[in-house]
Amino acid sequence: MHALYQNVVYQQMAAARRVRLHQRIGERLEEAYGVHASDMAAELAMHFEQSRDYYPRAIHYLQPAAENAVWHHANREALAHLTKGLELLKTLPATPARSQQELLLHLALGASLIATKGYAAPEVEQTYTRARHLCQYLEDPQQHRASTFLYGDDTGSAPSSKGWAAI
């Protein structure tokens, strides 16, 4: 019953007040956990996402939330966090910092997709292709080598979903 009352009160609260409440809760949790805030990453991401103006902070916590999920073998949960992070990134202006964050999310997403759908899944190829393009845009040779190793180059001379399916 308690959760039902909570839900009713929450729904009756003005949207602006809910936004401020989530912002304050996120800030207080972040402050309370300090350097261990990543342990509460999923909860922090949810509060900052609900506070709307704090999408960059929500995105910041979605990556460690996904890492925590992978650590607990919850790959579908990790996929949800990474996908949400990529969705929220689309709301931010295009900058090199945003592209760097997108690259990190795509690389993590690729690993989670492999764990859940296998190397041959088309989503894996799409994810690593996007990561490779981001590496080229950012002129990051180290990350570019890593994504090329994982998913081939633009000529298709290295593994693709068809190549992995044959293995």
DSSP file (Angstrom, degrees, kcal/mol; ACC not computed):
  #  RESIDUE AA STRUCTURE BP1 BP2  ACC     N-H-->O    O-->H-N    N-H-->O    O-->H-N    TCO  KAPPA ALPHA  PHI   PSI    X-CA   Y-CA   Z-CA
    1    1 A M     >        0   0    0      0, 0.0     4,-2.1     0, 0.0     3,-0.4   0.000 360.0 360.0 360.0 -39.3    0.0    0.0    0.0
    2    2 A H  H  >  +     0   0    0      1,-0.3     4,-2.3     2,-0.2     5,-0.1   0.895 360.0  50.4 -55.4 -44.0    2.8    2.4    0.9
    3    3 A A  H  > S+     0   0    0      1,-0.2     4,-2.4     2,-0.2    -1,-0.3   0.853 107.4  54.9 -64.8 -34.7    4.1    2.4   -2.7
    4    4 A L  H  > S+     0   0    0     -3,-0.4     4,-2.3     2,-0.2    -1,-0.2   0.931 109.3  46.1 -63.8 -45.3    0.6    3.1   -4.0
    5    5 A Y  H  X S+     0   0    0     -4,-2.1     4,-2.6     1,-0.2     5,-0.2   0.917 111.8  52.4 -62.5 -42.8    0.3    6.2   -1.8
    6    6 A Q  H  X S+     0   0    0     -4,-2.3     4,-2.6    -5,-0.2    -2,-0.2   0.927 110.0  48.3 -57.4 -46.6    3.7    7.3   -2.8
    7    7 A N  H  X S+     0   0    0     -4,-2.4     4,-2.4     2,-0.2    -1,-0.2   0.894 111.3  49.7 -63.5 -42.3    2.8    7.0   -6.5
    8    8 A V  H  X S+     0   0    0     -4,-2.3     4,-1.6     2,-0.2    -2,-0.2   0.938 113.4  45.7 -63.2 -47.7   -0.5    9.0   -6.1
    9    9 A V  H  X S+     0   0    0     -4,-2.6     4,-1.0     1,-0.2    -2,-0.2   0.909 112.7  51.4 -62.3 -42.6    1.2   11.8   -4.2
   10   10 A Y  H >< S+     0   0    0     -4,-2.6     3,-0.6    -5,-0.2    -1,-0.2   0.913 109.9  49.0 -61.2 -44.2    4.1   11.9   -6.8
   11   11 A Q  H 3< S+     0   0    0     -4,-2.4    -1,-0.2     1,-0.2    -2,-0.2   0.798 109.6  52.3 -67.7 -29.0    1.6   12.1   -9.7
   12   12 A Q  H 3< S+     0   0    0     -4,-1.6    -1,-0.2    -5,-0.2    -2,-0.2   0.652  89.0 100.4 -81.1 -15.4   -0.3   14.9   -8.0
   13   13 A M  S << S-     0   0    0     -4,-1.0     5,-0.0    -3,-0.6    -3,-0.0  -0.439  87.7-100.2 -70.5 142.3    2.8   17.0   -7.5
   14   14 A A     >  -     0   0    0      1,-0.1     4,-2.2    -2,-0.1     3,-0.3  -0.332  28.1-121.6 -62.0 144.1    3.4   19.8  -10.0
   15   15 A A  H  > S+     0   0    0      1,-0.2     4,-2.4     2,-0.2     5,-0.2   0.885 112.1  53.5 -56.9 -42.3    5.9   18.8  -12.8
   16   16 A A  H  > S+     0   0    0      1,-0.2     4,-2.2     2,-0.2    -1,-0.2   0.880 109.0  49.3 -62.7 -37.5    8.2   21.7  -11.9
   17   17 A R  H  > S+     0   0    0     -3,-0.3     4,-2.6     2,-0.2    -1,-0.2   0.900 109.4  51.4 -68.7 -40.0    8.3   20.6   -8.3
   18   18 A R  H  X S+     0   0    0     -4,-2.2     4,-2.7     2,-0.2     5,-0.2   0.911 109.5  51.3 -61.3 -41.6    9.1   17.0   -9.3
   19   19 A V  H  X S+     0   0    0     -4,-2.4     4,-2.2     1,-0.2    -2,-0.2   0.943 112.5  44.7 -60.3 -48.7   11.9   18.3  -11.5
   20   20 A R  H  X S+     0   0    0     -4,-2.2     4,-2.7     1,-0.2    -1,-0.2   0.886 112.3  53.2 -63.4 -38.3   13.4   20.3   -8.6
   21   21 A L  H  X S+     0   0    0     -4,-2.6     4,-2.7     2,-0.2    -2,-0.2   0.933 109.9  46.4 -63.3 -46.8   13.0   17.4   -6.3
   22   22 A H  H  X S+     0   0    0     -4,-2.7     4,-2.7     2,-0.2     5,-0.2   0.899 112.0  52.3 -62.7 -39.8   14.8   15.0   -8.6
   23   23 A Q  H  X S+     0   0    0     -4,-2.2     4,-2.5    -5,-0.2    -2,-0.2   0.948 112.4  44.4 -60.4 -48.5   17.6   17.6   -9.0
   24   24 A R  H  X S+     0   0    0     -4,-2.7     4,-2.7     2,-0.2     5,-0.2   0.907 113.2  50.2 -65.0 -41.7   18.0   18.0   -5.3
   25   25 A I  H  X S+     0   0    0     -4,-2.7     4,-2.8     2,-0.2     5,-0.2   0.940 112.1  48.5 -62.0 -46.0   17.9   14.3   -4.6
   26   26 A G  H  X S+     0   0    0     -4,-2.7     4,-2.5     1,-0.2    -2,-0.2   0.924 113.0  47.2 -58.8 -45.9   20.6   13.7   -7.3
   27   27 A E  H  X S+     0   0    0     -4,-2.5     4,-2.4    -5,-0.2    -1,-0.2   0.905 113.3  48.1 -63.6 -41.6   22.8   16.4   -5.9
   28   28 A R  H  X S+     0   0    0     -4,-2.7     4,-3.0     2,-0.2    -2,-0.2   0.912 112.9  47.5 -67.2 -42.4   22.5   15.2   -2.3
   29   29 A L  H  X S+     0   0    0     -4,-2.8     4,-2.6    -5,-0.2     5,-0.3   0.925 112.4  50.1 -63.3 -42.8   23.2   11.6   -3.3
   30   30 A E  H  X S+     0   0    0     -4,-2.5     4,-1.5    -5,-0.2    -2,-0.2   0.915 114.2  45.1 -59.8 -44.0   26.2   12.7   -5.3
   31   31 A E  H  < S+     0   0    0     -4,-2.4    -2,-0.2     2,-0.2    -1,-0.2   0.914 113.8  49.2 -65.8 -44.4   27.4   14.8   -2.4
   32   32 A A  H  < S+     0   0    0     -4,-3.0    -2,-0.2     1,-0.2    -1,-0.2   0.883 117.3  39.3 -65.8 -40.3   26.8   12.0    0.2
   33   33 A Y  H >< S+     0   0    0     -4,-2.6     3,-2.7     1,-0.2    -1,-0.2   0.682  83.6 171.1 -87.3 -18.0   28.5    9.3   -1.8
   34   34 A G  G >< S+     0   0    0     -4,-1.5     3,-1.8     1,-0.3    -1,-0.2  -0.177  72.4   6.2  50.8-122.8   31.4   11.5   -3.1
   35   35 A V  G 3  S+     0   0    0      1,-0.3     3,-0.4     2,-0.1    -1,-0.3   0.657 132.8  57.9 -67.7 -14.6   34.1    9.4   -4.8
   36   36 A H  G X   +     0   0    0     -3,-2.7     3,-1.9     1,-0.2     4,-0.4   0.193  69.8 111.7 -98.2  15.7   31.8    6.3   -4.5
   37   37 A A  G X   +     0   0    0     -3,-1.8     3,-1.8     1,-0.3     7,-0.2   0.810  65.5  68.7 -59.5 -30.1   29.0    8.0   -6.4
   38   38 A S  G >  S+     0   0    0     -3,-0.4     3,-1.4     1,-0.3    -1,-0.3   0.751  87.3  67.0 -63.8 -20.6   29.5    5.5   -9.3
   39   39 A D  G <  S+     0   0    0     -3,-1.9    -1,-0.3     1,-0.3     3,-0.2   0.788 108.7  38.1 -65.8 -25.6   28.2    2.8   -6.9
   40   40 A M  G <> S+     0   0    0     -3,-1.8     4,-2.7    -4,-0.4     3,-0.3   0.012  82.5 128.2-108.3  24.1   24.8    4.6   -7.1
   41   41 A A  H <>  +     0   0    0     -3,-1.4     4,-2.8     1,-0.2    24,-0.2   0.842  68.2  50.6 -56.6 -42.9   25.2    5.5  -10.8
   42   42 A A  H  > S+     0   0    0     -4,-0.2     4,-2.1     2,-0.2    -1,-0.2   0.922 114.2  44.6 -64.1 -43.1   21.9    4.1  -12.0
   43   43 A E  H  > S+     0   0    0     -3,-0.3     4,-2.3     2,-0.2    -2,-0.2   0.917 114.4  48.9 -67.1 -42.9   19.9    5.9   -9.4
   44   44 A L  H  X S+     0   0    0     -4,-2.7     4,-2.7    -7,-0.2     5,-0.3   0.916 110.3  51.4 -62.3 -42.9   21.9    9.2   -9.9
   45   45 A A  H  X S+     0   0    0     -4,-2.8     4,-2.3    -5,-0.2    -1,-0.2   0.911 109.6  50.5 -60.3 -42.6   21.3    8.9  -13.7
   46   46 A M  H  X S+     0   0    0     -4,-2.1     4,-2.4    -5,-0.2    -2,-0.2   0.929 112.1  46.4 -62.8 -45.6   17.6    8.5  -13.2
   47   47 A H  H  X S+     0   0    0     -4,-2.3     4,-1.3     1,-0.2    -2,-0.2   0.919 114.7  46.2 -64.9 -43.2   17.3   11.5  -10.9
   48   48 A F  H  < S+     0   0    0     -4,-2.7     6,-0.6     2,-0.2    10,-0.2   0.843 111.9  51.9 -70.5 -31.3   19.4   13.7  -13.2
   49   49 A E  H >< S+     0   0    0     -4,-2.3     3,-1.5    -5,-0.3    -2,-0.2   0.928 109.7  49.3 -66.6 -43.8   17.4   12.5  -16.2
   50   50 A Q  H 3< S+     0   0    0     -4,-2.4    -2,-0.2     1,-0.3    -1,-0.2   0.743 102.1  62.6 -67.0 -22.7   14.1   13.4  -14.4
   51   51 A S  T 3< S-     0   0    0     -4,-1.3     2,-3.4   -29,-0.2    -1,-0.3   0.452  89.9-159.4 -83.5   1.7   15.5   16.8  -13.6
   52   52 A R  S X  S+     0   0    0     -3,-1.5     3,-0.9     1,-0.3    -1,-0.2  -0.182  78.1  65.6  59.2 -55.6   15.7   17.5  -17.3
   53   53 A D  T 3  S+     0   0    0     -2,-3.4    -1,-0.3     1,-0.3    -4,-0.1   0.554  94.6  64.3 -72.8  -4.5   18.2   20.3  -17.3
   54   54 A Y  T >>  +     0   0    0     -6,-0.6     4,-2.1     1,-0.2     3,-0.5  -0.059  57.4 128.8-111.2  31.4   20.9   17.9  -16.0
   55   55 A Y  H <> S+     0   0    0     -3,-0.9     4,-3.1     1,-0.2     5,-0.3   0.879  71.1  57.9 -55.8 -41.1   21.1   15.5  -19.0
   56   56 A P  H 3> S+     0   0    0      0, 0.0     4,-2.2     0, 0.0    -1,-0.2   0.905 109.2  45.5 -58.4 -37.7   24.9   15.8  -19.1
   57   57 A R  H <> S+     0   0    0     -3,-0.5     4,-1.6     2,-0.2    -2,-0.2   0.874 111.7  52.0 -71.3 -35.9   25.1   14.6  -15.5
   58   58 A A  H  X S+     0   0    0     -4,-2.1     4,-1.4   -10,-0.2     3,-0.3   0.941 111.3  47.2 -62.4 -46.1   22.6   11.8  -16.3
   59   59 A I  H  X S+     0   0    0     -4,-3.1     4,-1.2     1,-0.2     3,-0.3   0.906 107.1  58.0 -60.8 -41.9   24.8   10.8  -19.3
   60   60 A H  H  < S+     0   0    0     -4,-2.2    -1,-0.2    -5,-0.3    -2,-0.2   0.866 112.1  40.7 -56.2 -37.7   27.8   10.9  -17.1
   61   61 A Y  H  X S+     0   0    0     -4,-1.6     4,-1.9    -3,-0.3    -1,-0.2   0.661 100.6  71.2 -88.7 -16.4   26.3    8.4  -14.7
   62   62 A L  H  X S+     0   0    0     -4,-1.4     4,-2.2    -3,-0.3    -1,-0.2   0.862  94.0  56.5 -68.8 -33.2   24.8    6.1  -17.3
   63   63 A Q  H  X S+     0   0    0     -4,-1.2     4,-2.2     2,-0.2    -1,-0.2   0.969 111.7  40.0 -63.1 -53.7   28.2    4.8  -18.4
   64   64 A P  H  > S+     0   0    0      0, 0.0     4,-2.8     0, 0.0    -1,-0.2   0.837 112.1  58.3 -65.5 -28.5   29.2    3.6  -14.9
   65   65 A A  H  X S+     0   0    0     -4,-1.9     4,-2.1     2,-0.2    -2,-0.2   0.916 108.1  46.3 -63.0 -40.7   25.6    2.3  -14.4
   66   66 A A  H  X S+     0   0    0     -4,-2.2     4,-2.7     2,-0.2    -1,-0.2   0.907 111.3  51.4 -66.0 -41.8   26.1    0.1  -17.5
   67   67 A E  H  X S+     0   0    0     -4,-2.2     4,-2.4     1,-0.2    -2,-0.2   0.913 109.8  50.1 -61.5 -42.3   29.6   -1.0  -16.2
   68   68 A N  H  X S+     0   0    0     -4,-2.8     4,-1.3     2,-0.2    -1,-0.2   0.908 110.6  50.1 -61.8 -41.4   28.0   -1.9  -12.8
   69   69 A A  H  <>S+     0   0    0     -4,-2.1     5,-3.2     1,-0.2     3,-0.4   0.923 110.5  48.6 -63.4 -44.2   25.3   -3.9  -14.7
   70   70 A V  H ><5S+     0   0    0     -4,-2.7     3,-2.2     1,-0.2    -1,-0.2   0.912 106.5  57.5 -61.6 -41.6   27.9   -5.8  -16.8
   71   71 A W  H 3<5S+     0   0    0     -4,-2.4    -1,-0.2     1,-0.3    -2,-0.2   0.832 109.7  44.9 -57.1 -33.2   29.8   -6.5  -13.6
   72   72 A H  T 3<5S-     0   0    0     -4,-1.3    -1,-0.3    -3,-0.4    -2,-0.2   0.173 119.9-111.0 -97.6  16.9   26.7   -8.2  -12.3
   73   73 A H  T < 5S+     0   0    0     -3,-2.2     2,-0.7     1,-0.2    -3,-0.2   0.805  76.3 135.6  59.5  32.7   26.1  -10.0  -15.6
   74   74 A A     >< +     0   0    0     -5,-3.2     4,-2.1     1,-0.2     3,-0.2  -0.609  18.0 160.5-106.9  68.7   23.0   -7.9  -16.3
   75   75 A N  H  >  +     0   0    0     -2,-0.7     4,-2.5     1,-0.2    -1,-0.2   0.824  69.8  55.3 -65.6 -33.3   23.8   -7.2  -19.9
   76   76 A R  H  > S+     0   0    0      2,-0.2     4,-2.0     1,-0.2    -1,-0.2   0.894 108.7  49.2 -66.4 -38.0   20.2   -6.3  -20.9
   77   77 A E  H  > S+     0   0    0     -3,-0.2     4,-2.3     2,-0.2    -2,-0.2   0.902 109.6  52.0 -65.2 -40.9   20.2   -3.7  -18.1
   78   78 A A  H  X S+     0   0    0     -4,-2.1     4,-2.7     1,-0.2     5,-0.2   0.919 107.5  52.5 -60.9 -43.3   23.6   -2.4  -19.4
   79   79 A L  H  X S+     0   0    0     -4,-2.5     4,-2.7     1,-0.2     5,-0.2   0.910 108.5  50.9 -57.9 -42.8   22.1   -2.1  -22.9
   80   80 A A  H  X S+     0   0    0     -4,-2.0     4,-2.3     2,-0.2    -1,-0.2   0.916 111.5  46.8 -63.1 -43.4   19.2   -0.1  -21.5
   81   81 A H  H  X S+     0   0    0     -4,-2.3     4,-2.3     2,-0.2    -2,-0.2   0.930 115.3  45.6 -64.2 -45.4   21.6    2.3  -19.8
   82   82 A L  H  X S+     0   0    0     -4,-2.7     4,-2.2     2,-0.2    -2,-0.2   0.897 113.2  49.3 -67.2 -40.5   23.8    2.7  -22.8
   83   83 A T  H  X S+     0   0    0     -4,-2.7     4,-2.2    -5,-0.2    -1,-0.2   0.912 111.1  50.1 -64.4 -42.5   20.9    3.2  -25.2
   84   84 A K  H  X S+     0   0    0     -4,-2.3     4,-2.6    -5,-0.2     5,-0.2   0.908 108.9  53.0 -62.0 -42.1   19.4    5.8  -22.8
   85   85 A G  H  X S+     0   0    0     -4,-2.3     4,-2.0     1,-0.2    -2,-0.2   0.911 109.3  48.1 -59.6 -43.2   22.8    7.6  -22.7
   86   86 A L  H  X S+     0   0    0     -4,-2.2     4,-1.1     2,-0.2    -1,-0.2   0.876 111.0  51.4 -66.4 -37.4   22.9    7.7  -26.5
   87   87 A E  H >< S+     0   0    0     -4,-2.2     3,-0.5     1,-0.2     4,-0.4   0.935 111.4  46.8 -63.1 -45.9   19.3    9.1  -26.7
   88   88 A L  H >< S+     0   0    0     -4,-2.6     3,-1.5     1,-0.2     4,-0.3   0.850 104.1  62.2 -66.5 -33.7   20.1   11.8  -24.2
   89   89 A L  H >< S+     0   0    0     -4,-2.0     3,-1.8     1,-0.3    -1,-0.2   0.845  92.5  65.6 -59.4 -33.1   23.3   12.7  -26.0
   90   90 A K  T << S+     0   0    0     -4,-1.1    -1,-0.3    -3,-0.5    -2,-0.2   0.722  94.4  59.9 -62.9 -20.3   21.2   13.6  -29.1
   91   91 A T  T <  S+     0   0    0     -3,-1.5    -1,-0.3    -4,-0.4    -2,-0.2   0.597  93.6  81.8 -83.3 -10.4   19.7   16.5  -27.1
   92   92 A L  S <  S-     0   0    0     -3,-1.8     3,-0.1    -4,-0.3     2,-0.0  -0.621  91.8 -95.6 -95.6 154.0   23.1   18.1  -26.5
   93   93 A P        -     0   0    0      0, 0.0     2,-0.6     0, 0.0     5,-0.2  -0.324  47.6 -97.2 -64.7 149.5   24.9   20.4  -29.0
   94   94 A A        +     0   0    0      4,-0.1     3,-0.0    -4,-0.1    -4,-0.0  -0.567  63.3 147.1 -72.0 116.3   27.4   18.7  -31.3
   95   95 A T     >  -     0   0    0     -2,-0.6     4,-2.3     1,-0.1     5,-0.2  -0.926  62.1-106.1-140.0 163.7   30.9   19.2  -29.7
   96   96 A P  H  > S+     0   0    0      0, 0.0     4,-2.4     0, 0.0     5,-0.2   0.880 121.6  54.6 -59.6 -36.2   34.1   17.2  -29.6
   97   97 A A  H  > S+     0   0    0      2,-0.2     4,-2.2     1,-0.2     5,-0.2   0.910 108.3  48.2 -64.3 -40.9   33.3   16.4  -26.0
   98   98 A R  H  > S+     0   0    0      2,-0.2     4,-2.6     1,-0.2    -1,-0.2   0.914 111.3  50.4 -64.0 -41.9   29.9   15.1  -26.9
   99   99 A S  H  X S+     0   0    0     -4,-2.3     4,-2.4     2,-0.2    -2,-0.2   0.877 109.0  51.9 -63.5 -37.6   31.5   13.0  -29.7
  100  100 A Q  H  X S+     0   0    0     -4,-2.4     4,-2.2     2,-0.2    -1,-0.2   0.919 111.1  46.9 -63.8 -43.7   34.0   11.6  -27.2
  101  101 A Q  H  X S+     0   0    0     -4,-2.2     4,-2.3     1,-0.2    -2,-0.2   0.900 111.5  51.5 -64.5 -40.4   31.2   10.6  -24.8
  102  102 A E  H  X S+     0   0    0     -4,-2.6     4,-2.6     2,-0.2    -2,-0.2   0.898 107.9  53.0 -62.6 -40.4   29.3    9.0  -27.7
  103  103 A L  H  X S+     0   0    0     -4,-2.4     4,-2.6     2,-0.2     5,-0.2   0.940 109.3  47.9 -59.5 -48.5   32.3    7.0  -28.7
  104  104 A L  H  X S+     0   0    0     -4,-2.2     4,-2.1     1,-0.2    -1,-0.2   0.903 112.6  49.0 -61.2 -41.2   32.7    5.6  -25.2
  105  105 A L  H  X S+     0   0    0     -4,-2.3     4,-2.6     1,-0.2    -1,-0.2   0.899 111.5  49.4 -65.9 -39.9   29.0    4.7  -25.1
  106  106 A H  H  X S+     0   0    0     -4,-2.6     4,-2.7     2,-0.2    -2,-0.2   0.906 109.7  50.8 -66.7 -40.5   29.2    3.0  -28.5
  107  107 A L  H  X S+     0   0    0     -4,-2.6     4,-1.6     2,-0.2    -1,-0.2   0.921 114.5  43.8 -63.1 -42.0   32.3    1.0  -27.6
  108  108 A A  H  X S+     0   0    0     -4,-2.1     4,-2.1    -5,-0.2    -2,-0.2   0.895 112.4  53.4 -67.8 -39.2   30.6   -0.2  -24.4
  109  109 A L  H  X S+     0   0    0     -4,-2.6     4,-2.8     1,-0.2    -2,-0.2   0.901 105.1  54.8 -61.7 -41.4   27.3   -0.8  -26.3
  110  110 A G  H  X S+     0   0    0     -4,-2.7     4,-2.3     1,-0.2    -1,-0.2   0.915 108.1  48.4 -58.6 -44.1   29.2   -3.0  -28.8
  111  111 A A  H  X S+     0   0    0     -4,-1.6     4,-1.9     1,-0.2    -1,-0.2   0.907 113.0  47.5 -64.0 -41.4   30.5   -5.2  -26.0
  112  112 A S  H  X S+     0   0    0     -4,-2.1     4,-1.8     2,-0.2     5,-0.2   0.875 110.5  52.3 -68.8 -35.9   27.1   -5.6  -24.4
  113  113 A L  H  X>S+     0   0    0     -4,-2.8     4,-3.7     2,-0.2     5,-0.9   0.905 108.0  51.1 -65.0 -40.5   25.5   -6.4  -27.8
  114  114 A I  H  X5S+     0   0    0     -4,-2.3     4,-1.2     1,-0.2    -2,-0.2   0.918 110.6  49.9 -60.5 -42.5   28.1   -9.1  -28.4
  115  115 A A  H  <5S+     0   0    0     -4,-1.9    -1,-0.2     1,-0.2    -2,-0.2   0.834 122.9  30.5 -66.6 -32.2   27.3  -10.5  -25.0
  116  116 A T  H  <5S+     0   0    0     -4,-1.8    -2,-0.2    -5,-0.1    -1,-0.2   0.813 136.7  18.6 -97.4 -33.6   23.5  -10.5  -25.6
  117  117 A K  H  <5S-     0   0    0     -4,-3.7    -3,-0.2    -5,-0.2     3,-0.2   0.566 103.3-115.8-117.6 -12.4   23.1  -11.0  -29.3
  118  118 A G    ><< -     0   0    0     -4,-1.2     3,-1.4    -5,-0.9     6,-0.2  -0.056  35.6 -71.7  94.1 161.6   26.5  -12.5  -30.5
  119  119 A Y  T 3  S+     0   0    0      1,-0.3    45,-0.2    -5,-0.1    -1,-0.2   0.805 125.1  58.9 -60.1 -32.6   29.2  -11.2  -32.8
  120  120 A A  T 3  S+     0   0    0     44,-0.2    -1,-0.3    -3,-0.2    -2,-0.1   0.485  74.4 119.5 -82.8  -2.7   27.1  -11.7  -36.0
  121  121 A A    X>  -     0   0    0     -3,-1.4     4,-1.3     1,-0.1     3,-1.0  -0.406  66.7-134.0 -66.0 135.5   24.2   -9.4  -34.9
  122  122 A P  H 3> S+     0   0    0      0, 0.0     4,-2.5     0, 0.0     5,-0.2   0.824 104.7  63.1 -58.6 -31.2   23.7   -6.5  -37.3
  123  123 A E  H 3> S+     0   0    0      1,-0.2     4,-2.5     2,-0.2     5,-0.2   0.846  99.0  54.8 -63.1 -33.0   23.5   -4.1  -34.4
  124  124 A V  H <> S+     0   0    0     -3,-1.0     4,-2.6    -6,-0.2     5,-0.3   0.942 109.3  46.3 -65.0 -47.1   27.1   -5.0  -33.4
  125  125 A E  H  X S+     0   0    0     -4,-1.3     4,-2.2     1,-0.2    -2,-0.2   0.923 113.7  48.7 -61.2 -44.6   28.3   -4.0  -36.9
  126  126 A Q  H  X S+     0   0    0     -4,-2.5     4,-2.2     2,-0.2    -1,-0.2   0.903 111.8  49.7 -61.8 -42.1   26.3   -0.8  -36.8
  127  127 A T  H  X S+     0   0    0     -4,-2.5     4,-2.1     1,-0.2    -2,-0.2   0.931 114.1  43.0 -65.3 -46.7   27.5    0.1  -33.4
  128  128 A Y  H  X S+     0   0    0     -4,-2.6     4,-2.4     2,-0.2    -1,-0.2   0.809 110.8  56.4 -72.6 -27.9   31.2   -0.4  -34.2
  129  129 A T  H  X S+     0   0    0     -4,-2.2     4,-2.2    -5,-0.3    -1,-0.2   0.929 109.4  46.3 -64.8 -44.5   30.9    1.3  -37.6
  130  130 A R  H  X S+     0   0    0     -4,-2.2     4,-2.3     2,-0.2    -2,-0.2   0.910 112.0  51.3 -63.4 -41.3   29.6    4.4  -35.8
  131  131 A A  H  X S+     0   0    0     -4,-2.1     4,-2.2     1,-0.2    -2,-0.2   0.911 109.0  50.8 -61.6 -42.0   32.4    4.1  -33.2
  132  132 A R  H  X S+     0   0    0     -4,-2.4     4,-2.1     1,-0.2    -1,-0.2   0.907 109.9  49.9 -63.3 -41.8   35.0    3.9  -36.0
  133  133 A H  H  X S+     0   0    0     -4,-2.2     4,-2.4     1,-0.2    -1,-0.2   0.882 109.7  51.3 -64.9 -38.2   33.5    7.0  -37.7
  134  134 A L  H  X S+     0   0    0     -4,-2.3     4,-2.8     2,-0.2    -1,-0.2   0.892 107.8  53.0 -64.9 -39.0   33.6    8.9  -34.4
  135  135 A C  H  X>S+     0   0    0     -4,-2.2     5,-2.3     2,-0.2     4,-0.8   0.916 110.1  47.8 -60.6 -43.1   37.3    7.9  -34.0
  136  136 A Q  H  <5S+     0   0    0     -4,-2.1     3,-0.5     2,-0.2    -2,-0.2   0.919 112.8  48.3 -64.2 -43.0   38.0    9.3  -37.4
  137  137 A Y  H  <5S+     0   0    0     -4,-2.4    -2,-0.2     1,-0.2    -1,-0.2   0.909 116.3  42.8 -62.5 -43.4   36.2   12.5  -36.6
  138  138 A L  H  <5S-     0   0    0     -4,-2.8    -1,-0.2    -5,-0.2    -2,-0.2   0.550 105.9-130.5 -80.3  -7.2   38.0   12.8  -33.3
  139  139 A E  T  <5 +     0   0    0     -4,-0.8    -3,-0.2    -3,-0.5    -4,-0.1   0.936  51.4 155.9  53.7  50.0   41.3   11.9  -34.9
  140  140 A D     >< -     0   0    0     -5,-2.3     4,-2.4     1,-0.2    -1,-0.2  -0.829  20.6-178.2-107.9  91.2   41.9    9.3  -32.2
  141  141 A P  H  > S+     0   0    0      0, 0.0     4,-2.4     0, 0.0     5,-0.2   0.846  78.8  54.3 -63.5 -34.3   44.2    6.8  -33.7
  142  142 A Q  H  > S+     0   0    0      2,-0.2     4,-1.8     1,-0.2     5,-0.1   0.950 113.6  40.5 -66.2 -47.8   44.3    4.5  -30.6
  143  143 A Q  H  > S+     0   0    0      1,-0.2     4,-2.7     2,-0.2     5,-0.2   0.877 113.5  56.1 -66.4 -36.3   40.6    4.2  -30.4
  144  144 A H  H  X S+     0   0    0     -4,-2.4     4,-2.5     1,-0.2    -2,-0.2   0.912 106.7  49.4 -62.7 -42.0   40.4    3.8  -34.2
  145  145 A R  H  X S+     0   0    0     -4,-2.4     4,-2.5     2,-0.2    -1,-0.2   0.911 111.5  50.1 -61.8 -41.3   42.8    0.9  -34.1
  146  146 A A  H  X S+     0   0    0     -4,-1.8     4,-2.2     2,-0.2    -2,-0.2   0.930 113.3  43.6 -64.5 -45.7   40.7   -0.7  -31.3
  147  147 A S  H  X S+     0   0    0     -4,-2.7     4,-2.6     2,-0.2    -1,-0.2   0.867 113.8  51.4 -70.6 -33.5   37.4   -0.4  -33.2
  148  148 A T  H  X S+     0   0    0     -4,-2.5     4,-2.4    -5,-0.2    -1,-0.2   0.903 109.8  50.3 -66.5 -40.6   39.0   -1.5  -36.5
  149  149 A F  H  < S+     0   0    0     -4,-2.5    -2,-0.2    -5,-0.2    -1,-0.2   0.921 115.4  43.7 -60.6 -44.0   40.4   -4.6  -34.7
  150  150 A L  H  < S+     0   0    0     -4,-2.2    -2,-0.2    -5,-0.2    -1,-0.2   0.873 135.3  10.0 -71.4 -37.4   37.0   -5.4  -33.3
  151  151 A Y  H  < S-     0   0    0     -4,-2.6    -2,-0.2     1,-0.3    -3,-0.2   0.162 100.1-112.3-138.7  25.5   35.0   -4.7  -36.4
  152  152 A G     <  -     0   0    0     -4,-2.4    -1,-0.3     5,-0.1     2,-0.2  -0.044  38.7 -69.8  80.0-179.9   37.1   -4.3  -39.5
  153  153 A D    >   -     0   0    0     -4,-0.1     3,-1.6     1,-0.0     5,-0.2  -0.470  50.7 -89.4-107.6-178.8   37.7   -1.3  -41.7
  154  154 A D  T 3  S+     0   0    0      1,-0.3    -2,-0.0    -2,-0.2    -1,-0.0   0.676 121.4  62.4 -67.5 -16.5   35.6    0.7  -44.1
  155  155 A T  T 3  S-     0   0    0      1,-0.0    -1,-0.3     0, 0.0    -3,-0.0   0.607 107.2-122.9 -84.4 -10.3   36.6   -1.6  -47.0
  156  156 A G  S <  S+     0   0    0     -3,-1.6    -2,-0.1     3,-0.1     4,-0.1   0.654  72.4 131.2  80.0  14.6   35.1   -4.6  -45.3
  157  157 A S        +     0   0    0      2,-0.1     3,-0.1     0, 0.0    -5,-0.1   0.654  64.1  50.1 -78.5 -13.5   38.5   -6.4  -45.4
  158  158 A A  S    S-     0   0    0     -5,-0.2     5,-0.1     1,-0.2    -9,-0.1  -0.550 112.5 -42.3-113.0-177.5   38.3   -7.4  -41.8
  159  159 A P        +     0   0    0      0, 0.0     2,-0.2     0, 0.0    -1,-0.2  -0.073  57.7 171.1 -52.2 139.0   35.5   -9.1  -39.9
  160  160 A S     >  -     0   0    0     -3,-0.1     4,-3.0    -4,-0.1     5,-0.3  -0.714  56.3 -82.7-128.3-176.3   31.9   -8.0  -40.5
  161  161 A S  H  > S+     0   0    0     -2,-0.2     4,-1.8     1,-0.2     5,-0.1   0.875 134.2  50.1 -60.5 -33.7   28.7   -9.6  -39.2
  162  162 A K  H  > S+     0   0    0      2,-0.2     4,-1.1     1,-0.2    -1,-0.2   0.899 111.3  48.5 -68.8 -39.5   28.9  -12.0  -42.2
  163  163 A G  H  > S+     0   0    0      1,-0.2     4,-0.6     2,-0.2     3,-0.3   0.912 112.0  47.4 -66.6 -42.7   32.5  -12.8  -41.3
  164  164 A W  H >< S+     0   0    0     -4,-3.0     3,-0.9     1,-0.2    -1,-0.2   0.856 106.1  59.4 -67.4 -34.1   31.8  -13.4  -37.6
  165  165 A A  H 3< S+     0   0    0     -4,-1.8    -1,-0.2    -5,-0.3    -2,-0.2   0.825 101.9  54.9 -64.1 -29.3   28.8  -15.6  -38.5
  166  166 A A  H 3<        0   0    0     -4,-1.1    -1,-0.3    -3,-0.3    -2,-0.2   0.699 360.0 360.0 -77.1 -18.0   31.0  -17.9  -40.4
  167  167 A I    <<        0   0    0     -3,-0.9    -1,-0.2    -4,-0.6    -2,-0.2   0.489 360.0 360.0 -74.0 360.0   33.3  -18.4  -37.4
